[in-house]
């Protein structure tokens, strides 16, 4: 979250409807949004966060991504501004990674709502519905040679890798 704050004017943290309020640093640019229904998947959480975004672009990352590179995030935002695409995502091994991503907030809000209405729950589904520009692997790896930006912590064992 602190890395996002280095790149973004505002940070919106999404928590589940029954989750205890997270211990967030105070500040006018940090807000909490609630996912309205538990267990609806990552796309529903993203939609809840996008509903609170007041900027044209939204930089999206998961709370379990501790090693985001500020340089990579900045490059993604710069490419999003330059390209005019509805989303910017990192390419790894020829595949688009759903997080982190830069989304044009309004088209992403519309697409997320429509996809949720159709039963879609994945962030990959959202990227498939948007015009996406890729930040190719060689470009972002120059900024983050170890690829730590894509590291996520899903299990205790992931902390040691």
C-alpha positions in Angstrom: 0.0 0.0 0.0 2.8 2.4 0.8 4.3 1.8 -2.6 1.0 2.7 -4.3 1.0 5.9 -2.3 4.3 6.8 -3.8 2.7 6.7 -7.3 -1.0 7.7 -6.6 -2.7 10.7 -5.2 -5.3 8.6 -3.4 -5.3 5.0 -2.2 -8.5 3.0 -1.8 -8.3 -0.2 0.3 -11.1 -2.7 -0.2 -12.1 -5.0 2.6 -14.8 -7.6 2.9 -18.2 -6.6 4.4 -17.6 -8.5 7.7 -13.9 -7.9 7.9 -12.6 -5.9 10.8 -11.4 -2.5 9.9 -7.8 -2.8 8.8 -5.1 -0.9 10.6 -4.4 1.8 7.9 -2.1 4.7 8.2 -4.1 7.9 8.6 -4.1 10.5 5.8 -6.6 12.3 3.6 -5.6 10.3 0.5 -6.3 6.9 2.1 -9.9 5.5 2.1 -11.6 2.3 3.0 -14.2 0.7 0.7 -16.3 -2.3 1.5 -17.0 -5.2 -0.8 -20.8 -5.3 -0.5 -21.2 -9.1 -0.5 -18.8 -11.7 0.9 -17.3 -14.3 -1.4 -18.1 -12.8 -4.8 -14.5 -12.9 -6.0 -11.8 -10.4 -6.9 -13.8 -8.7 -9.6 -16.5 -7.7 -7.1 -13.9 -6.3 -4.8 -12.3 -4.4 -7.6 -15.7 -3.0 -8.6 -16.2 -1.8 -5.0 -12.9 0.0 -5.1 -13.5 1.5 -8.5 -16.8 3.0 -7.2 -14.7 5.1 -4.8 -12.1 6.2 -7.3 -12.3 9.9 -8.3 -9.4 9.9 -10.8 -9.3 9.0 -14.5 -6.7 6.2 -13.9 -6.8 3.6 -11.2 -3.6 1.6 -10.3 -4.8 -1.7 -9.0 -2.8 -4.2 -6.9 -3.5 -6.9 -4.4 -2.9 -6.5 -0.7 -0.6 -9.6 -0.7 1.9 -8.1 -3.2 4.6 -6.7 -0.8 7.4 -6.0 -3.3 5.8 -3.8 -5.9 8.4 -1.7 -7.7 7.6 2.0 -7.7 9.6 2.3 -11.0 7.5 -0.5 -12.6 4.2 1.1 -11.3 5.3 4.5 -12.6 6.1 3.0 -16.0 2.7 1.4 -16.1 1.0 4.7 -15.4 3.1 6.5 -18.0 2.2 3.9 -20.6 -1.5 4.1 -19.7 -1.5 7.8 -20.1 0.4 7.6 -23.4 -1.6 4.7 -25.0 -5.1 5.8 -24.3 -6.0 2.1 -23.7 -8.6 1.1 -21.1 -6.0 -1.0 -19.2 -2.3 -1.5 -18.9 -1.0 -4.8 -17.7 2.4 -6.5 -17.3 3.3 -9.3 -19.7 5.2 -12.3 -18.3 6.1 -15.2 -20.4 3.7 -14.0 -23.2 0.8 -13.9 -20.8 -0.9 -10.8 -19.3 -0.9 -10.6 -15.6 -4.1 -9.2 -14.0 -2.3 -7.5 -11.2 -0.9 -5.0 -10.9 -2.8 -3.1 -13.6 -3.7 0.4 -14.5 -7.3 0.9 -15.5 -9.2 3.8 -16.9 -11.7 4.0 -14.1 -14.9 4.7 -16.0 -14.6 2.0 -18.7 -13.4 -0.5 -16.1 -16.4 0.4 -13.8 -18.8 -0.2 -16.7 -17.1 -3.5 -17.8 -16.9 -4.8 -14.2 -20.6 -4.2 -13.6 -21.6 -5.9 -16.8 -19.3 -8.9 -16.2 -20.5 -9.3 -12.6 -24.1 -9.3 -14.0 -23.1 -12.1 -16.3 -21.5 -14.2 -13.4 -17.9 -13.4 -14.2 -15.7 -13.1 -11.1 -12.1 -13.0 -12.4 -9.8 -10.1 -13.1 -8.6 -11.9 -16.2 -12.1 -11.7 -17.5 -12.1 -7.9 -17.0 -8.9 -7.5 -18.9 -10.4 -9.6 -21.7 -13.3 -7.1 -21.9 -11.1 -4.0 -22.1 -8.6 -2.6 -24.7 -5.3 -3.5 -23.1 -1.8 -2.3 -23.7 1.0 -4.5 -22.5 4.1 -3.4 -20.7 6.4 -6.0 -22.2 8.5 -8.1 -19.9 11.9 -6.8 -21.1 10.8 -3.3 -20.3 9.5 -3.9 -16.8 12.3 -6.4 -16.0 14.9 -3.6 -16.7 13.2 -1.8 -13.8 12.7 -4.9 -11.6 15.2 -7.6 -12.7 14.1 -10.1 -10.0 10.5 -9.7 -10.9 9.5 -9.0 -7.3 6.6 -6.8 -8.5 4.6 -9.9 -9.3 5.4 -11.7 -6.0 2.3 -12.4 -4.0 1.9 -14.1 -0.6 -0.8 -16.7 -0.6 0.6 -19.1 1.9 3.1 -18.8 4.8 5.7 -20.7 2.6 5.6 -17.8 0.1 7.2 -15.5 2.7 10.5 -17.4 2.4 10.7 -17.4 -1.4 
